[in-house]
Amino acid sequence: MPKVNINGKDYDAREEEFEIFREEWSEYRLLSGGRLRLKTVVQKILQVLDEDGKALMDEQGESVMFVKHGSIISSTR
């Protein structure tokens, strides 16, 4: 089981299976005349678990997750 560290404390985590629903590009026009496109791609999602093995929740009641991701960049002139 993977571990994650939050503020100096280690927690167990569970890898979540997922399917890609939609990945979109962000596009920027450069003042120099070019165009830059950027897309974030998720590689792994981990659900952080509390001491009882349940989903760890933050102060707002949201589930704490770690997401490993990468960026794809495309540019044109």
C-alpha positions in Angstrom: 0.0 0.0 0.0 1.4 3.4 -0.9 2.2 6.0 1.7 1.9 9.8 1.5 3.3 12.4 3.9 1.2 15.4 4.9 2.8 17.9 7.3 5.3 15.4 8.6 2.8 12.6 9.2 2.7 9.4 7.1 -0.7 8.1 5.9 -1.7 5.0 3.9 -3.2 5.7 0.5 -5.2 3.6 -1.9 -4.7 3.9 -5.6 -7.9 4.8 -7.4 -8.7 3.3 -10.8 -10.0 5.8 -13.3 -10.9 6.3 -16.9 -10.3 9.5 -18.9 -13.6 11.3 -19.4 -12.2 14.4 -21.0 -8.8 16.1 -21.4 -8.8 19.6 -22.9 -6.0 21.9 -24.1 -5.5 25.4 -22.8 -4.4 27.7 -25.6 -2.5 31.0 -25.4 -1.7 33.4 -28.2 1.8 34.9 -27.7 2.3 38.6 -28.4 5.3 37.6 -30.6 2.9 35.8 -32.9 3.1 32.2 -31.8 0.7 30.0 -30.0 1.2 27.8 -27.0 -1.0 24.8 -26.0 -0.9 23.1 -22.6 -2.6 20.0 -21.3 -2.4 18.4 -17.9 -2.5 14.6 -18.0 -3.3 12.5 -14.8 -1.0 9.5 -14.3 -2.1 8.3 -10.9 -4.7 9.1 -8.2 -4.2 8.2 -4.6 -7.0 8.4 -1.9 -5.4 9.3 1.4 -6.7 7.1 4.3 -7.2 7.9 8.0 -6.1 5.6 10.9 -9.3 3.5 10.4 -8.7 2.9 6.7 -11.4 5.3 5.6 -11.1 8.3 3.3 -9.3 11.2 5.1 -11.3 14.3 5.0 -10.1 17.9 5.2 -11.6 20.8 7.3 -14.2 21.5 4.5 -15.3 17.8 4.4 -13.6 17.1 1.1 -11.7 13.9 0.5 -7.9 14.3 0.5 -6.4 13.0 -2.7 -2.9 13.1 -4.2 -2.7 13.3 -8.0 0.5 12.5 -10.0 0.3 14.3 -13.3 2.4 15.6 -16.1 2.1 18.4 -18.7 2.1 18.2 -22.5 3.2 21.4 -24.2 2.8 22.3 -27.9 4.0 25.5 -29.5 3.8 27.0 -33.0 5.2 30.1 -34.6 
